[in-house]
Amino acid sequence: MAVILDKQKKQPPKQISTLGGFVAGAIAACGAVTVTNPIELVKTRMQLQGELAARGEAKKVYTSPLQALVKIYKSEGIKGLQSGLFSAYVYQIGLNGCRLGLYEPTRKVIANVCNIDLNKENPVGLNVASGAISGIMGAVAGSPFYLIKTRQQSYSPAFKVGAQTYYKSIGDGFRQIYGAEGFKGLYRGVDAAILRTGAGSSVQLPIYNWAKELLLKHHITDPGASTHLVASAMSGLGVAVVMNPWDVLMTRMYNQKGNMYKNPFDCLMKTVSIEGPFALYKGFGAHLLRIAPHTILTLMFMEQTMKWVKWFEGVPF
């Protein structure tokens, strides 16, 4: 009897399943993107401005995120502001389901391989690597949907900014791309997506977890919603700064017609040589307005969805 009790004491606490983490992350991200999709559309169009300068098509249509929101609403209505929303949902399921749901499993695998005791230490390098790897897996899973979303959001019947491609739906997008370019065409720009998402994911959860620990350690905020809100805001700012240059390159790689850019680095060289280095931070204001609330909402929703999944799987809170 004593032996049985001793074994029971040594059993590690039950953890949430990988599938449960994936589902929690996906639901949280879809809730957030419903709110932030209009500003994502603005960011996409602002990042494409000036791309066609070499062809004499460099008219500046959008001057600020607010002006762009008003202009798009007046010309395209609510439907225009939510262009690409369904594609965004499917993309978020693939991206954030992996990025948030696979972060902890990836972290544990790397810790085991490197003989790191997570109960005694929490290396920053481990967290960054885990975030980058889980983010890259999500970028690959969601790339075709982000490709279609980008083209849906860049298309405007009123104002031409960047290459224009019209898709009636996500299914029509798949049909057109596959028909013209085959399966390979569905993964056009995935190399840029890996760089962009790897960069953003490498700092998102590490900054969030670091900020939470800092806030609670120094009693700056009380445990609960206020801590999650401040930590999420800090994480969102860090993600926007690190990810914006790669985000510009990915948007242009996805939206191009033909082979304007051979790869992300060719896109980088052409963008900087024609428009200057600050072109890499085009749409930063819109990006920050999108990524900050999106990060806040996603991570705050994640705290709740994880509780729901833990309850469903019988894992102690």
C-alpha positions in Angstrom: 0.0 0.0 0.0 2.8 2.4 0.9 4.5 1.6 -2.4 1.3 2.4 -4.4 0.9 5.7 -2.5 4.5 6.6 -3.1 4.1 6.0 -6.9 1.0 8.1 -7.0 2.9 11.0 -5.3 5.6 10.8 -7.9 3.2 11.0 -10.9 3.5 14.3 -12.6 0.4 16.5 -12.7 -1.9 15.9 -15.7 -1.2 18.4 -18.5 -3.4 19.7 -21.3 -3.2 17.7 -24.5 -1.5 19.0 -27.7 -4.8 18.9 -29.5 -6.4 20.9 -26.6 -3.7 23.5 -26.8 -4.2 23.8 -30.6 -7.9 24.2 -30.2 -7.6 26.8 -27.5 -5.1 28.8 -29.5 -7.2 28.6 -32.7 -10.4 29.8 -31.0 -8.7 32.7 -29.2 -7.1 33.9 -32.5 -10.3 33.7 -34.4 -12.1 35.8 -31.8 -9.3 38.4 -32.0 -9.2 38.6 -35.8 -12.9 39.3 -36.0 -12.1 42.6 -34.3 -8.8 43.4 -36.0 -9.4 42.4 -39.6 -10.4 45.9 -40.9 -7.1 47.4 -39.7 -5.2 44.4 -41.1 -6.8 45.3 -44.5 -5.6 48.9 -44.1 -2.1 47.7 -43.2 -2.0 45.5 -46.3 -2.9 48.3 -48.6 -0.6 50.8 -47.0 2.3 48.4 -47.3 1.7 48.0 -51.1 1.7 51.8 -51.7 4.8 52.8 -53.8 5.4 49.2 -54.9 4.7 50.1 -58.6 6.7 53.3 -58.5 9.0 51.9 -61.2 6.0 51.7 -63.5 4.9 55.3 -62.8 2.1 54.1 -60.5 3.0 55.5 -57.2 -0.1 57.5 -56.3 -0.6 57.8 -52.5 -4.2 56.8 -51.8 -3.9 56.2 -48.1 -2.2 58.7 -45.8 -3.0 57.3 -42.4 -4.8 54.3 -40.8 -7.8 56.4 -39.8 -8.0 58.1 -43.2 -7.7 54.7 -44.9 -10.5 53.2 -42.8 -12.9 56.1 -43.6 -11.9 56.0 -47.3 -12.5 52.3 -47.6 -15.7 52.4 -45.7 -17.1 55.2 -48.0 -16.1 53.4 -51.2 -16.6 49.7 -50.3 -18.8 49.7 -47.1 -18.6 47.3 -44.2 -18.2 44.3 -46.5 -15.1 46.0 -47.9 -13.6 46.5 -44.5 -14.1 42.8 -43.6 -12.7 41.6 -46.9 -10.8 38.3 -46.5 -12.3 37.6 -43.1 -13.1 33.9 -43.7 -9.7 33.3 -45.2 -8.3 35.1 -42.1 -10.3 32.6 -39.8 -8.8 29.6 -41.6 -5.3 31.1 -41.5 -5.6 31.9 -37.8 -6.6 28.3 -37.1 -3.5 27.0 -38.8 -1.1 29.7 -37.7 -2.1 30.4 -34.1 -3.4 26.9 -33.4 0.3 25.8 -34.0 2.0 29.0 -32.7 0.1 29.0 -29.4 -0.9 25.4 -29.0 2.4 23.9 -29.9 4.6 26.4 -28.0 4.7 24.4 -24.7 5.1 21.0 -26.3 7.9 22.3 -28.4 9.5 23.9 -25.4 9.3 20.7 -23.5 10.9 18.7 -26.3 13.8 21.1 -26.7 14.3 21.1 -22.9 14.4 17.3 -22.8 16.9 17.2 -25.7 19.1 19.8 -24.0 18.7 18.3 -20.5 17.1 21.5 -19.1 15.0 21.2 -16.0 12.1 23.5 -16.5 11.3 23.4 -12.8 14.6 25.0 -11.9 15.4 27.2 -14.9 13.7 29.1 -17.7 16.3 30.2 -20.3 15.3 33.0 -22.7 17.0 31.3 -25.6 14.8 28.2 -25.1 11.6 30.3 -25.1 12.7 32.3 -28.2 13.6 29.0 -30.1 10.3 27.4 -29.1 8.3 30.4 -30.2 10.1 30.6 -33.5 9.7 26.9 -34.3 6.0 26.7 -33.4 5.5 29.9 -35.4 7.2 28.5 -38.5 5.1 25.4 -38.3 2.0 27.6 -38.2 3.3 29.8 -41.1 3.6 26.7 -43.3 0.2 25.4 -42.3 -1.5 28.7 -43.0 0.4 30.0 -45.9 -2.1 29.3 -48.7 -4.9 31.0 -46.8 -2.8 34.0 -46.0 -1.9 34.2 -49.7 -5.6 34.3 -50.7 -6.4 36.7 -47.8 -3.7 39.2 -48.9 -5.0 39.2 -52.5 -8.6 39.6 -51.3 -7.7 42.5 -49.1 -5.4 44.3 -51.6 -8.2 44.2 -54.3 -10.2 47.4 -54.5 -12.8 48.3 -57.2 -12.2 52.0 -56.4 -8.5 52.5 -55.8 -5.6 50.5 -57.3 -2.8 49.9 -54.8 -0.3 47.1 -55.9 -1.3 44.2 -58.2 -5.0 43.5 -58.3 -6.4 40.0 -58.2 -10.1 39.3 -57.7 -11.4 36.2 -55.9 -15.1 35.6 -55.3 -14.3 33.4 -52.3 -11.6 31.3 -50.7 -12.6 28.4 -52.9 -12.4 30.5 -56.0 -8.9 31.7 -54.9 -7.7 28.1 -54.6 -9.2 27.2 -58.0 -7.6 30.2 -59.8 -4.1 29.8 -58.2 -4.0 26.0 -58.6 -5.2 26.3 -62.2 -2.6 28.9 -63.2 0.4 27.8 -61.1 -0.3 24.3 -59.7 0.2 23.2 -56.1 3.5 25.2 -56.0 1.6 28.4 -56.6 -0.4 27.9 -53.3 2.9 28.2 -51.4 4.2 31.2 -53.3 5.8 33.4 -50.6 6.0 30.8 -47.9 9.7 31.5 -47.5 8.8 35.1 -46.6 6.0 33.9 -44.3 8.5 31.7 -42.4 10.9 34.6 -41.9 8.0 37.0 -40.8 6.2 34.5 -38.5 9.4 33.1 -37.1 10.6 36.6 -36.2 7.3 37.6 -34.6 6.7 34.3 -32.8 10.2 34.3 -31.4 9.3 37.3 -29.2 5.5 37.2 -28.7 5.1 34.6 -26.0 8.6 35.1 -24.4 7.9 38.8 -24.0 4.4 38.0 -22.7 5.6 35.5 -20.2 8.5 37.7 -19.1 6.2 40.7 -18.7 3.7 38.7 -16.6 6.5 37.5 -14.3 7.9 41.1 -14.0 4.6 42.6 -13.2 3.7 40.1 -10.6 7.2 39.9 -9.1 7.2 43.7 -8.4 3.5 43.9 -7.6 2.9 46.4 -10.4 -0.5 44.8 -11.2 -2.8 42.4 -9.5 -3.1 38.8 -10.8 -5.8 38.5 -13.4 -7.1 40.6 -16.2 -4.9 43.7 -15.6 -1.7 41.7 -15.7 -2.8 39.9 -18.9 -3.7 43.3 -20.5 -0.4 45.0 -19.7 1.7 42.0 -20.6 -0.2 41.5 -23.9 0.3 45.2 -24.8 4.1 44.9 -24.2 4.2 41.8 -26.3 2.2 43.4 -29.1 4.7 46.3 -29.3 7.7 44.0 -29.4 6.1 41.9 -32.1 5.3 45.0 -34.3 8.8 46.3 -34.1 10.5 43.0 -34.9 8.0 41.8 -37.5 7.1 44.8 -39.6 10.0 44.6 -42.1 9.3 41.0 -42.8 5.6 41.7 -42.9 6.1 44.2 -45.7 8.2 41.7 -47.7 5.6 39.0 -47.2 2.7 41.1 -48.2 4.5 42.1 -51.5 5.6 38.5 -52.2 2.1 37.2 -51.8 0.4 40.0 -53.7 2.7 40.0 -56.8 1.6 39.0 -60.2 4.2 37.1 -62.3 7.7 37.1 -60.9 8.3 40.7 -59.8 10.3 39.3 -56.8 12.4 36.1 -57.0 12.5 35.6 -53.2 12.3 37.7 -49.9 15.8 38.9 -50.2 15.3 40.1 -53.8 12.1 41.8 -52.6 14.2 43.4 -49.8 16.8 44.7 -52.2 14.3 46.1 -54.7 12.1 47.7 -52.0 15.0 49.5 -50.3 16.7 50.5 -53.5 13.6 52.1 -55.0 11.8 53.4 -51.9 14.5 53.6 -49.3 15.1 51.7 -46.0 12.1 53.3 -44.3 9.8 51.5 -46.8 10.4 48.4 -44.6 8.3 50.2 -41.9 5.5 51.2 -44.2 2.2 50.7 -42.6 3.8 50.5 -39.1 1.1 52.6 -37.5 -1.6 50.4 -38.9 0.5 47.3 -38.1 0.8 48.4 -34.5 -2.9 49.3 -34.3 -3.6 45.8 -35.6 -1.0 43.7 -33.8 -1.3 45.3 -30.4 -5.1 44.7 -29.9 -4.8 41.4 -31.8 -2.1 40.2 -29.4 -4.0 41.6 -26.4 -7.2 39.9 -27.4 -5.6 36.7 -28.5 -3.6 36.2 -25.3 -6.5 37.3 -23.1 -8.9 35.0 -24.9 -6.2 32.3 -24.7 -6.2 32.5 -20.9 -10.0 31.8 -21.0 -10.0 29.1 -23.8 -7.2 27.3 -22.0 -9.4 27.2 -18.8 -12.3 25.8 -20.9 -10.1 23.1 -22.5 -8.6 22.2 -19.1 -12.1 21.8 -17.7 -13.1 19.7 -20.6 -10.0 17.4 -20.3 -10.2 17.3 -16.5 -6.9 19.1 -16.0 -6.5 21.0 -12.7 -6.5 24.9 -13.2 
